[in-house]
Amino acid sequence: MPAAEWRRPSTDEASGAMDDARAILDRVKVEGDIAITEYSQRFDGAAPEAIDLQPFESYDLPPEASGAIRLAHDRITRFAEMQRETYQNREFTDETGTYGQRIQPVASVGAYIPGGRHPLVSTALMTLVPARVAGVETRVAVSPSDDPAILAACSLAGATRFVRMGGAQAVGALAYGSGWAPKVDMIVGPGNAWVAAAKTLVQGVVGIDTVAGPSEVLVIAGPEADPTWLAWDLIAQAEHDPLAFSVLVSWSEELLDRVRQRLAGLPEASGAVARGGIQLVLAEDEADAIAFSDRMGPEHLHVHSDTLTPEAFTSYGSLFLGAESAVALGDYVSGPNHTLPTGGYAAVKGGLSVGDFLRVLTWQRVTPSGLGIIGPAAAALADAEGLTGHAESVCQRLQ
């Protein structure tokens, strides 16, 4: 299809999930652990259970899996530590006083780790490691899965508590507190439509990272790109869930035809193509493809180019530059976080980072002479707004 005609796919699941999540949370607020247990048994087939995490080596994972988790953990930690270095306590002094900021972590975080269709071991690392690096003291992991690889990853990433439970009821347990874990200050991590709806509803009670919708990728490629690589890039993202979608935009109609042929020969692509989960879009030229990307604000943006730089794009969750930079590398081991904004929310929010777990607290100390310099302006602005008390609180000091 032409780039000008493309529209983001919509789903009709969200409204139903929101109603369901609201009903679950209402019961959890009133009935607490009784409701959480009932919903867990109904949806997950088991009551919630607090599981004591053991040292990573105790889980006796296959060597390849163990090595991969360690590699991913170390690279995610390194990237998170780089981010942490950009947040510093700072201050300056002028003729009116001293002004500054202090960087403090939030006190407690709940990390939701999906474990339904696919137990996401990587999400345990991506959510818990930045929280640990930020200095969050209490890090509660919840998941409907007690797969040994998830437990091992949570242990290595620094979870201070693990509770086997999932769904909207787990979000409620984190937001309101439960017998398995105390109330947290912030909930992070992806989940299905019901988990996303529950996170939306508890905003204000707790902080959240973002409301994650269906996973998405935009791939930009010119005529020189490998159509087989492109086909598998599209399939890789579309297999996340039935509502995920992958878009390839190119200014080469010949390349789009070649990718279409590759997809037709791959059984893994048939379902996604049929439901519109894989879409091929024709741009006028490279500049049109870049403009298309900025309008879409994709969760993942993969650019098969060695010449374009990050500055060429303004809106994306995470950017993958070059044909070798497969999005799957970012999903697991490259280092930048894979918990990303969807649905165009990248226009205002980047991916999960150490900064999400930090509070920038500002402070000020005005000197007596400084009061005389800036006080009259404060009083004048208060008078202009009709706030007499504000003005008088300054004028009394000036007298």
N, C-alpha and C positions, 0 to 999 in steps of 0.2 A: 504494500500500500504506500501511497505518497506520504511523506513526513507530515504534511499539513493536515492530513485526515486522521492521524493517529489519536486515539483517546485512551486514557488509562482504564484498564478493565475494572468493572465494578462487581461487587458481590452482594448477595442478598442475605448472607449469613450473619452479618454484623448486628442487625437489629434484633434478631432472635437471640443471639448470644448475649446481647446487652440485657434483655429482659430476664433471661435465665440467670445471669450473673447477679443481677440486682436481687432476685429472689433468694439466691444462695447467701449473699452477703447479709441481707436483712435477717435471715435466720441465724447466721453465725454471730451477728451482733447481739442477738437476744439470748440464744441458747448455748453459745460458746462451743465447748468441746463435744457436746452431744450432737449438734448439727454437723460439725466438722467430721466426726466419726461416721455418722450416717451417710453423708455424701461421699466420703472416701470409700466406704464399703460398697456403695451403689455404683460409683463410676470407676474405681480402681481395683475393686475386689478385695480390699484389705483395709483394716483400720490404720491410722497413722502410727508410726513407730519412730522413736528417737534411736538412732544407731550411733554407737561410739566409733569414731574413726580411728583406725590403726595407722601406724607409720606406713608410708607408701610402699616400702619393700615387702610388707607383710601380705600384700594382696596377690603376690606370686602370679603376676600377669605374664602372658607370653612375651619373650624378649623384645620382639618387634614392637608390640603395643607399649610396653614399658618404656622403651627407648624413645618412641615417638612422643609419648606424653611428656617425658622429661625435656626433650628438645623443644616442644611447643611451650612448655612452662618457662623455660629459660629465655626464649625469645620474647614471649609476651611480657615477662618480667623486665627484660632489658628495655623494651619500648616504653613500658609504664614508668620506669625509673627516669627515662629521658623526659617524659612529660612532667613528672613530679618536679624536676629541676627548674621548670619554667615558673613555678609558683613559689614566691618568696615573700617573707616579711619585709616590708619596705616602709620608709617614712621620709618626710622632708620637713624642714623648718624654714619659715619666712618671718617677716616682721610682725606677724599676728599670732604666731604660735607654732605648734608641731602637729603634723597630720600623718596618719599612717594606716597600714593594713596588717592584719595578722591572718595567717593561713591555718585553719583548723579542720581536721576531718570530721565528718558526721560520726556519731557515736556507734550506730548499729545499722547493719544492712542485711536484708534478706535477698538471697540470690535464687531465682527460680530456674531450675534446670530441666528442660523438657525430657520426657522419658517414655513417651507414648509410641508413636510410629517409629521414631529413631531415638535411642538414648544418646543425647548429645554430650559426650564426654568433653568436647572442646568448649562448650558453653560454661562448664564448671571452671575452666581455666580463665576464660575471657571475662567472667563476672567477678570471680573471687580474687584473682591476682591484682587487678588495679585497686580494689578496695583495700587489700593488705598493704600494697605499696603506699597508698594514700595515708595509711595509719588508722583505718577504721578498727576499733577494738573488738566489736562483736560482729561476726560474719556467719550468718545462719544460711545454710544451703537446704533447699527443699526440692524434692523431685519425686515423681511417682515411681521411679525406678531405683532399685538397690543393686543395679549391675555393679560387679566388682570394679570395673574400669571407672565408673562414675565415682564410686567411693574413694578409689585410689587418687583420682584427679582432684577431688575435693580436699582430701588430706594434704596432697602436695601443694595445692593452691592456698591453703591456710584457712579452711573453714573451721570455725570454733564449735560448730554444732551442725549435725545433719539430721533431717527429719524426712522419712519417707512418706510423702503425701503430695498430691498434685491438684490441679484444677483450680477453679475459682475459690473453692474452700480453703486451699493453701494460701492464696492471696489474702483471704479474710483472716486466716490465722496469723499471718505476718503483720497485717495492718492493725488488728485488734488485740492480739496476744492469745496464747493458748497454753494448755498444760504441757505442750511439747517444746515450746519456745516462747520467749517474751516478745512483746510488741517491738517492732523495729522502727527506725526513723525513715528508712528508704527501701524500696523494692526495685530490683533490677532483673533483667533477663527476659528472653522471649518466651512465647507460649502460643497455644492455639487461640482461636477466636474468643473462647470463654475466659481464658487467662487474661488476654488483652483487654476484654471488656471489664473484668474485675479490677485490673490496674487502673483503668480510666475512672472507675467509680470511687476508688479509695484515694484518689488525688485530693490533697487537702488534709486528709487524716495522716498520710505519709507522703513522702516525696517518691517520685518514680523517675526512671531514666527516660523512657519514651513508650508510646503505645505502638507496638509492632504489628503491622498488618502482614499480608502475604509477602513472601520473599520475592525479590525482583532483581534483575540485572539488565543493564543496557550495554551492548557491545557495539563499538564504533570501529569500522574496518574499511580500508581502501581496497583497490583491485588486487594488490599484491598479497593479501592475507591468505592464509591456508584455510580452505573451506572445511576440511575435516576437523581441524582444531576448533573452528568457529561452531560447527555443529555440536561438538561435544561440550563446548562452553555453554551453549544454550540448553542442552539436555541437563547438564549438571545443576543449573539453577532451578529448572522446571521440576526436578525430582524432589525438591524439598517437601512440597505438599500439593494437593490437587488445585489449590488456588494460586500457587506461585506462577510467575510469568517471566519470560525471557524475550528481549527485543534486540534484534540486530538491525542497525542502521548503517547504510553504505550509499555512496554516490556512484557505485558500480552495479548496474543492473545484471551484468554478467556474473559478478561474484554472488549476488543474491540467488541467481538461478543455480549456480553450482552448490551453494549451501542447501538450497531446497532439494536438490537431487541427493545430496549426502543424507539429509534428514529422512528422505523417503526410503532409504536403504537401511535405516537403523530402527529396529523394533522398539528400542527405548524411547524414540521420539514420537511414535504414532499417536499415543494418547494425548500428549501435550499439544501437538499440532492440531489435533481434532478439536480440542476444547479452547483453542486460542491461547494456550499457555506459551507457545512459541510463535513470535510474529517477526516478519521481515519487512523492513521499512526502507523506501527509496528516498534519499536526500538529493538535493540539487548538486551539492558539492560539499567539501569538507567543512566549510564555514556553516552551511545549513545543518550539517550533522551536529556540530558543536552547539548551535543555537537550539536544536531539538533536545539535546542533552540537558541544557540549562533550564528549558521549560519543564522537562520531565522531573528533574531532581531525583535520579535513581538511587536506590539503596546501594547497589554495586555498579560502578562504571568501569568497564574494561575497554581500554583504547589500544588497538593493535597498531601502534605507531612508535617509532623511536625518536621522532622529532618534536612531538607535542609535549608540553610541560604542564605541571599542575596549574600554573597561572592561566592556562587557556580555558579553564572551566570554573564555574562559579557555584555550582550546586550539585552535591553528591554526598552519599554517606561515606564511601571509601573508594579511592581511585586506584586502578591497576594499570600502570603504563607499560606498554611493550607486550609483544606476543607471548613471551615466556612468563609473564606475570599472571598466571591463571588465578581466577577468583578462588578456586579451591585451596590455593596456598594461603590466602588470607583467612579462609574459614578455619584453618588449623594451625599453621606454624610460622608464618612470616613475621608476626609480631603485632601490627596494628589490630585494633579490636574488631571483632566480627558482629558485635551487637550494634546494629545500625538503624537509622530512621528509614521508614518506608512511606509509601503513599504521597510522595512529594514533600514530606516534612523536612527533608534535607535542606530546604530553603532557609530554615531557621535553626537547625540543630545538626551537629555532627554525630559521629559514633560515640559509643561509651568510652570514657577516658578517665584518667585519674582525677581530672578536674571535676567530674560529676560527684565525686565523693568528698570534695573539699569545699569549705565555706570561706569566703573572703570577708573577714570581719574588719570594719573600718573604725578608727578612733581619732580623737582630736583633743588637743589641750590648748585653749585660747589664753593668751597672756592678758594681764590688765591693760597694757598699752594696745594690744591687738583688739580688745573689746572696743576701744575708742575708734579704731580704724574701720572695722567692719560692722560694728553694732548699728550705726545710723542707717546703713543700707538695709540691714535685716528688718529694722523697725519700719522703714518706709515701704518695703515689700509687704509686710504684714498689714499695714494700714491699707495698702492698695487692694488687698484681698479681703478686707473687712474683718480681720481677725485681731480684735482688740487685745485679747489676752496675750497673744504672741508678741505684739508690739510692746505692751507694757512690761512683759518679763525682761525685755532688753532695755527699755527706757529706765526702769528702776535701777539697773546696774550702771547705766550711763550717768545718772544723777549722782 
